[in-house]
């Protein structure tokens, strides 16, 4: 069983990573499609993230597509031994930027090879199988065994070190764990969207990381006067409070807030120093 090295780190695969990491999605252009407006700034954000202690980066080759991984390679390759890069497969983009499922064995294999090439590595640290519904962004029910086994085969070939799931139901997590070890689950979760409370606790008991996406609501930003009021009282931003709440929610939670701004990156990283009192936590509990 994995375990926390201390309150600031958690084991991801075979390495302890700082719990506040970085999500690279916003390094691509508008709508996570095409090149960024300023490639130099994108590179600066990545390098500053590492300078601030980030050693866990979340990405995917369908960001751009290909753009984000190519920027990561330009900015950070050759990668330091302590850096864990987590990618995800299971989706693709059409020529207009729509998000489409890419769940066939051939598409999954191709996605792994695309990630290897664009990141410039021989083996991927962690690959999450992204369960992509035909419409929207929520989880899709149904068996993932056939698709997950494709990743298991790629792991046996030495192309992937560790496996994870993204956008998965508790039943799909259990199904995958019966096939092979997983080291993380990446699902939507935030102060107002707590459907995975039980899953987080069960994963924590088994030393498996939980990585929330949309920590402040994502495509439908969280609107909460309570959150804003708490942030003002702490001289912090709502995002900082939302991130601090997640860090205090469970020791197995790893955060990957994304930004294309060095200023916002520094603000996000400051969330690790924000302690929320019991009274504040009780106030925030009313949001859900």
C-alpha positions in Angstrom: 0.0 0.0 0.0 1.3 3.5 -0.9 1.4 6.1 1.9 2.0 9.7 2.5 5.5 10.8 3.1 4.2 13.9 4.9 1.1 16.2 4.6 2.7 17.9 1.6 3.4 14.9 -0.5 1.7 11.7 -1.6 2.9 8.7 -3.5 2.0 8.6 -7.2 3.2 5.4 -8.8 6.7 4.8 -7.4 7.5 8.4 -6.4 6.4 10.9 -3.8 5.1 14.1 -5.4 4.2 17.4 -4.0 0.4 17.6 -3.6 0.1 20.8 -5.5 1.0 20.1 -9.1 0.2 21.7 -12.4 -2.3 20.9 -15.2 -1.1 21.8 -18.7 -4.4 22.0 -20.5 -4.5 25.8 -20.7 -1.1 25.9 -22.4 -2.9 25.2 -25.7 -4.9 27.8 -27.6 -8.5 28.9 -26.9 -10.8 26.0 -26.3 -7.7 23.8 -25.7 -7.3 23.9 -29.4 -4.4 25.0 -31.6 -1.2 26.8 -30.5 -1.1 29.3 -27.6 -1.2 33.0 -28.2 2.3 33.3 -26.7 4.5 30.2 -26.8 7.3 31.9 -24.9 4.9 32.6 -22.0 3.7 29.0 -22.0 7.3 27.8 -21.7 7.9 30.3 -18.9 4.9 29.1 -16.9 6.2 25.5 -17.1 9.7 26.4 -16.0 8.3 28.6 -13.2 6.1 25.8 -12.0 9.1 23.6 -11.5 11.0 26.4 -9.8 8.1 26.7 -7.3 8.3 23.0 -6.5 5.9 21.3 -8.9 7.0 17.8 -9.7 3.7 16.4 -11.0 2.4 17.7 -14.4 -0.9 16.5 -15.9 -1.3 16.6 -19.7 -2.7 14.8 -22.7 -1.8 14.6 -26.4 -5.4 15.6 -27.2 -4.7 19.1 -25.8 -4.1 21.1 -28.9 -3.9 18.3 -30.1 -0.2 17.6 -29.7 0.5 21.2 -28.8 0.7 20.9 -25.1 3.0 17.9 -25.0 5.3 19.6 -27.6 5.5 22.7 -25.4 6.3 20.6 -22.3 9.1 18.9 -24.2 10.5 22.2 -25.4 10.4 23.7 -22.0 11.5 20.9 -19.7 13.3 18.1 -21.7 15.4 16.3 -20.6 13.2 15.8 -17.6 14.5 15.7 -14.0 14.3 12.3 -12.2 11.8 13.7 -9.7 9.3 14.9 -12.3 6.2 12.7 -12.9 4.3 13.5 -16.1 0.8 12.0 -16.2 -1.1 11.8 -19.5 -4.5 10.5 -20.5 -5.9 8.7 -23.5 -9.4 7.9 -24.7 -10.4 11.0 -26.6 -9.5 12.9 -29.8 -10.3 16.2 -31.5 -11.8 16.8 -34.9 -10.7 19.6 -37.2 -13.0 22.0 -35.5 -11.9 21.2 -32.0 -14.8 19.0 -30.9 -14.0 16.4 -28.2 -14.8 12.9 -29.4 -14.3 9.4 -27.9 -11.2 7.5 -29.1 -11.7 4.3 -27.2 -10.9 1.5 -29.8 -7.8 -0.6 -29.2 -6.1 0.9 -32.3 -6.9 4.5 -31.1 -5.6 3.8 -27.6 -2.4 2.3 -28.8 -1.8 5.2 -31.2 -2.5 7.7 -28.4 0.2 6.1 -26.3 2.7 6.3 -29.1 1.7 9.9 -29.9 2.4 10.8 -26.2 5.7 9.0 -26.2 6.8 10.9 -29.4 5.6 14.3 -28.5 6.9 14.2 -24.9 10.2 12.7 -26.1 10.3 9.7 -23.8 10.7 6.0 -24.1 8.2 5.2 -21.4 5.3 7.1 -19.9 5.2 7.6 -16.1 1.4 7.3 -15.7 -1.4 6.9 -18.3 -5.0 7.5 -17.3 -7.7 5.8 -19.4 -10.2 8.6 -19.9 -13.8 7.3 -20.0 -15.3 9.6 -22.6 -19.1 9.8 -23.1 -20.6 10.3 -26.5 -21.9 13.6 -25.3 -20.9 16.1 -22.6 -18.1 15.6 -20.1 -19.7 13.5 -17.3 -18.9 9.8 -16.6 -20.3 7.1 -18.9 -21.6 3.9 -17.5 -20.5 0.5 -18.7 -17.6 -1.9 -18.7 -14.1 -0.6 -19.5 -12.4 -4.0 -19.2 -11.6 -4.4 -22.9 -10.2 -0.9 -23.2 -8.3 -1.1 -19.9 -6.7 -4.3 -21.0 -5.2 -2.5 -23.9 -3.3 -0.3 -21.5 -2.3 -3.3 -19.4 -0.7 -4.8 -22.5 1.1 -1.6 -23.3 2.4 -1.6 -19.7 3.7 -5.2 -20.1 5.5 -4.0 -23.3 7.3 -1.5 -21.1 5.8 1.6 -22.7 3.8 2.6 -19.6 5.0 2.5 -16.0 1.7 3.0 -14.1 -2.0 3.0 -14.9 -4.9 5.2 -13.8 -8.4 6.2 -14.7 -10.1 9.5 -15.5 -13.8 10.4 -15.5 -14.6 7.0 -14.1 -17.4 5.7 -12.0 -16.8 3.8 -8.7 -17.9 0.6 -10.5 -15.4 1.2 -13.3 -12.6 1.8 -10.8 -13.4 -1.5 -9.1 -13.5 -3.3 -12.4 -10.1 -1.9 -13.4 -8.5 -2.7 -10.0 -9.6 -6.3 -10.4 -7.5 -6.4 -13.6 -4.4 -4.5 -12.6 -3.0 -2.0 -10.1 -4.0 1.6 -10.6 -2.2 4.5 -8.9 -4.7 7.4 -9.4 -8.2 8.3 -10.3 -8.9 11.7 -11.9 -12.5 12.8 -11.6 -14.5 16.0 -11.4 -14.6 17.1 -7.7 -14.8 20.4 -6.0 -16.3 22.1 -3.0 -19.8 22.1 -4.7 -19.5 18.8 -6.6 -18.8 16.1 -4.0 -20.3 13.0 -5.6 -17.0 11.1 -5.2 -16.8 11.6 -1.4 -17.0 7.8 -0.8 -14.7 7.0 -3.6 -12.0 9.4 -2.3 -12.2 7.8 1.1 -11.9 4.3 -0.2 -9.0 5.2 -2.4 -7.2 6.9 0.5 -7.5 3.8 2.6 -5.7 1.9 -0.2 -3.0 4.6 -0.8 -4.4 5.5 -4.2 -4.2 9.2 -5.3 -7.4 11.1 -6.3 -6.8 14.0 -8.7 -9.8 16.4 -9.0 -10.4 18.2 -12.2 -12.5 21.4 -12.4 -11.6 22.4 -8.8 -13.5 25.7 -9.3 -16.3 24.4 -11.6 -14.5 24.2 -15.0 -16.8 24.9 -18.0 -19.5 26.1 -15.6 -17.6 28.2 -13.1 -18.6 27.9 -9.5 -20.8 30.8 -8.3 -20.7 31.0 -4.6 -21.1 34.1 -2.5 -20.0 32.0 0.6 -16.8 31.1 -1.1 -16.1 34.7 -2.1 -16.9 35.9 1.4 -14.5 33.4 3.0 -11.8 34.4 0.5 -12.2 38.1 1.3 -12.0 37.3 5.1 -8.8 35.4 4.6 -7.3 37.9 2.1 -7.2 35.2 -0.5 -8.7 34.5 -3.8 -11.7 32.1 -4.2 -9.5 29.8 -6.2 -6.9 29.7 -3.4 -9.6 28.8 -0.8 -11.1 26.1 -3.1 -7.6 24.6 -3.6 -6.9 24.8 0.2 -10.2 23.1 0.9 -9.3 20.2 -1.4 -5.8 19.8 0.2 -7.5 19.6 3.6 -10.3 17.3 2.4 -8.1 14.2 2.2 -4.3 13.4 2.2 -4.5 11.4 -1.0 -5.8 14.4 -3.1 -3.3 15.7 -5.6 -4.1 19.0 -7.2 -3.4 20.1 -10.8 -4.7 23.6 -11.2 -4.0 24.9 -14.7 -3.2 28.4 -15.9 -1.4 30.1 -18.8 -0.2 33.0 -16.6 2.8 33.1 -14.4 1.0 35.4 -12.0 -1.9 33.1 -11.6 0.5 30.1 -11.2 2.1 31.8 -8.3 -1.3 32.6 -6.7 -2.3 28.9 -7.1 0.9 27.7 -5.5 0.3 29.9 -2.5 -2.8 27.9 -1.7 -0.6 25.3 0.0 0.2 27.8 2.7 -3.5 28.6 3.4 -4.8 26.9 6.5 -8.6 26.8 6.9 -9.9 26.7 10.4 -12.7 24.4 11.6 -15.1 27.3 11.6 -14.2 28.1 8.0 -14.6 24.5 6.9 -18.0 24.4 8.5 -19.0 27.6 6.6 -17.7 26.1 3.3 -19.6 22.9 4.0 -22.8 24.8 3.3 -21.8 25.2 -0.4 -22.3 21.6 -1.3 
